[in-house]
Amino acid sequence: MTPLELGLAYGGTTLLALFSGIPIAFALGGVATIFMMMFMPAASVDTIAQNVYEELASITLLTIPLFILKGAAIGKSRAGKDLYDALHVWLNRVPGGLGVAVVIACGLFAAMAGSSPATCSAIGSSGIPEMRKRGYSPGFAAGLVAAGGTLGILLPPSVTLILYAVAAQQSLGRLFLAGLGPGVLLVAMFAVYAMLHWTRERDRALAAGKQDHAILIRDSYTMKQKFQALPRVMPFLVLLGGVMIALYGGIATPSETAGLGAVLALVLIAVVYRAWKLSDLKPIFAGSLGESGMLLMIIGMSLLYSYVMSYLHISQGAAGWIVSLHLSKWLLLTALLLLIVVLGFFLPPVSIILMTAPIILPPLRAAGFDLIWFGIIMSVVMEMGLIHPPVGLNIFVINRIAPDVGLGRIIWGTLPFVLLMAIAVVILSIIPGIAMWLPNLVYG
């Protein structure tokens, strides 16, 4: 069979396996194994376990379970609620301050936990009921938290960026720094939209003569109450700052930073929330083991899938075919980003990165794109996949938190934020320095 025929068979079989409902890791691993048995030397099947182990035996991948443990420790505590409450107290006089507090809380919590589902769950459990009580529409409240949760795959420590660093063979430190500017950009865009939405809802209430509408009620807090809200969240913000300084100051490697962050997070929840009993720690370690095992299984099978694709010259043939089209630089980027959007309908970011990297990165490198910058652009596009159907992981997390809102209203509430992310991609394409100025400043 020609590489084209093999590629079509490989892709078609993969789609059939995914649509059959088989878990992603087993679908990818099963397809790879079948094609190894059919088109590769018989001895290659004996090396499956060795190949998967060698791919996972990476010092960079070691950071994943440690960052997951750090995120689980923070996520299982009341840090998310305390962070949201503190920001609400300080931002209550800002127009739409409740929504702005949710966005900033999502950004800070995502930077501490490094997990989109954990961010949605921690902030949404307190933020959504509070916004609904204050007159915000249920769809908007749910959509705002779902979109804010996507920052977990862009702001460090991001598992997605870790995997991209492995797949693209790029500096993890540069990728983490490159995610900060775009992360702040998205937080600002979401916050501005929250303010505009509040203004529109306020004007509607005033036009309808509803002076007692909940959205018009503004709380007032004394300076003493504002400072009383800080003690519980300050230790976690110090943890966030300390991890950043250790990582970017050259004090510790990413894996050492991940381990340090996990230990300090466990210490903080023990000191601040008295979570030191076995009954408190068991769900943290159980959740970390379950998520790490699932994620590493997907990573291992995705890497095996990519190895078979490379051995059969499918990825090289596809990359060569893309180059042979002689597309202009920006048309090539647009086409590849649209491909990622389509894949986001069915696959999580982990699989998208590891499956597409061998195909799309060579043409992008040949076209002169900076792969650090593209990793950030790709992450923003994959953020969109977390809040649009049919997969939309964050949509289902929010649906579990607020089941009475309804899946349809949650989806409609997320669509404006999908548009904002698309606009952010355009802005980052026009002004790449938003992503690149900080890593270039630190690393040269």
N, C-alpha and C positions, 0 to 999 in steps of 0.2 A: 504494500500500500504506500502511496505517496504521503508526504507530510501533511498535505491538505486533507486527504481522505482520513488519515489518522486523527488529525485535529478535529474534523467534523464528528467522527465517531466518538472521540474522547469527550468533546463538549456535549454532544447529544446524550451520551450515557450518563454523564454527570447531572444534566438537567433531569433526566428520568429518575435518577436516584434521589435527588433533592425533592422533587415533586411527589415522590412516593411516601414521604414522611419519615424516611430514615434520618436519624440525627446526623448533623452536618459532618462531624468527625468520622463517623462510620461510613457515610456516603462517599466522602472524598477518599478515605483509606481503602474502601472496598473497590472503587473504580480503579484506583492506582494499582492495586494488587491484581485485579483481573487483567489489566493491560500489560503488567509485568509478566504474567504467566503466558499471555498470548503472543507478545511481540518482543520480549527480551529474553536473554539467555536464562535457562532454568535455574542456574546458580544464583541469579539475582534475587530470586524469591527468598533464598536463605539469608539474605543480607538486610531484609526489611527492618528487623528489630535493631540491627547495628546502625542502619542509616538514620532511623528515627532518633535513636539515642545520641548519635553524633551531632545531629542537627539541634537537638535540645540542650546539648552540653555546651552551652554558650554562657559566658560570664555576664553578657548583657541580659539574656533571658532569665538569669537568676534573680534579677530585680523584680520580675513580675509577681511571684508569690509573696515577696516581701512587701511590695507596695500594696498588694491586695490585702494583706494582713493589716497594714497601717490603715487602709481605707475602711476595713471591716470594724476595726476597733473604734474609729471615730464615728462610723455610720451607725453602729449599734448603741452608741451613747446618745445623750440628749444634746450633743454639741450643735447639731443642725438647728434644733428648735431654739436653743439659746442664742445662736448666731443670728437667726432671723429676728428674734424678739429684740435683741440689742440694736440691730440696724433699723427696725421699725421705730423704736423710740427716738433714735437720732434723726431719722429722715421723715418723721411724721408731718412736718411743715412744708415739705417739698410737694409740689403738685404731682399727684399720683405716687406719693412717697411709699405707699404700701407695695405697689408693683415694683418700684425701683429697689426697695429693700429686698424683695424676692429675687430680683435679678442679681444684685450684688452678693446676696447670701449664696446663691447658686454658684457664682463664680469663685468665691472664696472657699466654699465647701468642696467644689470640684478640684481646686488646687490642693486642698488638704487630703482628700480621699482618693482622687484619681479615678473615679468611677461614675459613669452617667446614671445607672440605676440607683446607686446609693445616694447620689445627689437628689434625684427626683423624689425618692422615698423620704429622705431626711427633711428636706425643705418643704416638699409638697404636703406632708402629713399635718404640718402646722400652717403653712402659707395659704393653701387652697381654702380651707374652712374660714380663715380670717378674711381673705379677700371677698369671698362670697357673702360673709356677714356684713361687710362694708359696702355692699352694693355692686361689686364687680360681677360681670356675667360669668356663669360657670365655665363656659367654653374658653373665654379669655384667660381666666385664672388657671385652668388646667393646661392650656397651650403655653402660657408663660413659664410655668414650672417645667413642662416637658422640654421646651426649647432651652431653658437655662441649664437643665441637666445635661444637654449635649456638650457643654463646655468641658465635661469630664474627659473627653477623648482628645481635647486640644490643649488644655492647660496642663503643665507638668504637675505631678508625675503621671503621664498618660501611657497606658499599656499600648495603645495604638501607635504612638510615636516610637515606643521601644521596638515594636515589631517592624515598623518601617525602617528604623535604623539598622536592624539586622538584615532585612530583605534588600535594602538599597546600599548597604555597607557605608553608611554615613555616620557622622559623629552624633552620638546621643545628646551630648551637652549642647551642641549647636542647635539640634532640633528642639530641645526643651526651651532654649532661649528664644528661638524663632517663633514658638507658639505663644509667647507672652503678649506681643504686640497685637496680633490678630484676636487673641482672647479678649484683651481690653477693648478692641474695636467692637466685637460682637456684644460685649456687656453694655457698652455705650449705646449701640444701636437698639438693643432690646429695651434699655432703660428709657430712651427717648420715645420709643413706640409706646411704652407703658404710660408715659406722661401724656402723650397725645390721645391715647385711648381714654384715660381718665378725664381729660379736658372735654372730649366729645360726649362722654357719658354725663358729665356734670352739666354741660350746656343743654343736653336733652332733658335732664331732670328740671332745670330751671325753666326751659321753654314750656314744659308741661305743667308748671306750677307746683311741682312736688318738692316743696321746701323741706319736707321731712325725709326725703330720700336718703338712704343709708350712705350713699357715696358723698353726700354733702357734709356729713358729720366729720369733724376734725378733732382728734384728741389733742390734749395739751399736757406736756411733761415738763417738770422742773429740771433744772440742771442737776440737782441731787439724784433724781430718778434716772437721768441719763447715765451718770457715772456709776450708779448702782447696777446698771445692766452690763457693765464691761467685765468685771472680775472673772466670770465663768468662761468668757470667750477669749480673753487675752492670752491664756496659756497656749491655746491652740493656734492663735495667730503667731505667737512666738515660735511655736514648733514649725509652722510653715516658713517663717523667715529663717530659722536656724537651718532647716533642710536646704533651702535655697542657697544660703551662704556656704554651707559645707560642700554643696555640689559645684557651684559656679566659682567658688573661691579657691578651688583646687585642694581643699582640705581633705576630701574623701572622694572615692570613685562612686559611680552611680550605684553599684551593688552595696557598697559600704553605707552610702547615704540611705538606701532603701532599708537596710537592716537597722540603722540608727533610728530612722523615722518610725519603724514598726515598734521598736522597743520603747521609745519615748511616748508614742501614742498609747501604748498599754499602760505605761506609768501614769500618764496624765488622766486617763479615765479612772484609774484606781484612786488617784489623789482627789480629783475634782468631783467624781460621781460615785466614789466608794465602790467601784466595780472591780473587786478583787477576788470575790468568791468563785468557786468552781462553777456554780450555776450561772454566774455572770460571764465567765470566760468561755464556757463550753460553746455557746452559739457563735462566738467570735471565731474561735479556731475551727469549728465545724463548717461555718460558712466560708472561711478562707480556704480550707482544704477542698471543699466541694467546687468552689469557683476556680481555684487554681488548677485542680485536676481536670475539670472540663475544658478550661482554656488551653492548658498545655496539650491535652489530647487533640484539640482542634488544630493547634499550632503544628504538632508533630505530623498529623495526617495531611495538613495543608502543605507542609514542606516535602513530604513524601510524594504528594500529588504533583508538586512543582518539579521534583527530581525526575519523575517518570516523564513529565511533559518535556523537560530539557533533554533527557536521554533519547527520546523518540524524535527530537528536533522539531517538536511542535511549536515551542515558544520561540525558537530561533527563526523558524519559517514565518510565524505570525509577525514577529518584529521586522523581519526583512520585507514582508509584504507591505507593512505599514510605511516603511521607509520608501519603498518603490512607488508609492502613490504620489510622492513629491508634493505633499500638502504644504501649504504655507505654515509658518511657525505657530501662529495663533489658531489656525483652523485645525491643526493637529492637536493642540491642547484642548480645544473645544470638543473635538470628537472623542478624545480619551476621557474627558470629564463626563461627557454624556454616557459613555460606556459604564463608568463608575456609578453614575446615578441609576442606570438600569439594573446593574448588579445589586445595588442597595435595596431594590425591591425584594430580593430573595435571600441575600447573604449578609452576615454581620461584617463589620470592618476588618476583623482579624483575617477572615478567609479572603476578603477582597484584596487585601494587601499582598498576602503570600501567593495568591493565585495569579494576580495580574502583574506583579513586579517584574518577572522575567520577560514579559511581553512588552510592557509599555515604557519601562525605564530606558532601554537602549535607544529607541527613537527619540525620546525626550532629551537624552544626553547628546545625541547627534544633532538635535535642533538647537542646542545651546542653552537649554533651560538649566537653572540651578536646581539640583535634586533636593536640597534642603528646603528651598522655597516651594517646590512642587509638593513635598511631603506635607507642608502646612495647608496648601490649597486642597490637596486630596483629603486631608482630615476634615476640613470645613465641608466639603462635598459629602463625605461620609456622615457628618453630623446630620445632614439633611435626611439621610436614610434612617436615622434613629427616630424621626418624627413624621415620616410619611408612610402610608400603608403600602404593601400588606404586612411587611415585617415590623417596622416601627417599634422597636423594643420599648422606648420611653412611653409610647402611647399606651401600651399594655400595663406598664408599671403604674402610670397615673390612673388608668382604669381600675386597677386593684385598690389604689388609695381612695379614689372617689368614684365608686361604682354607680352612684345615683346620677352622675353627670351624663353618662352614656357615651359609648365609643364614638358615635357620629359627631357629637358636639365637641369632643376632644380633638378629633381629626380636623374639623373646621377651625378650631381655635389655634391649631399649630400651623395652618397654611400661611398666614402672614409672616411667620418666623422663617418658614422655608424660603419665602421671597426675600426676606432680609439677608439670609445666608447667601443666596445667589448674588445679591447686590454686593455683599462683602467680598465674594470671590472676584467680582469685576474690579472692585476698589483695590484689592491686593494685587491684581494683575497690572493695573495702571500704576500703582505705587508699591512696588515690591519691597521698598525700604521699610515699610511698616513691619514686615516680618524679619528682614535681614539686617537692620541697623544694629540691633542689640548683639546678635552673635558675631557680627563683623567687628563691633566695638570691643568685645571681650576676647575673641579668638584671633582677630585680625583677618 
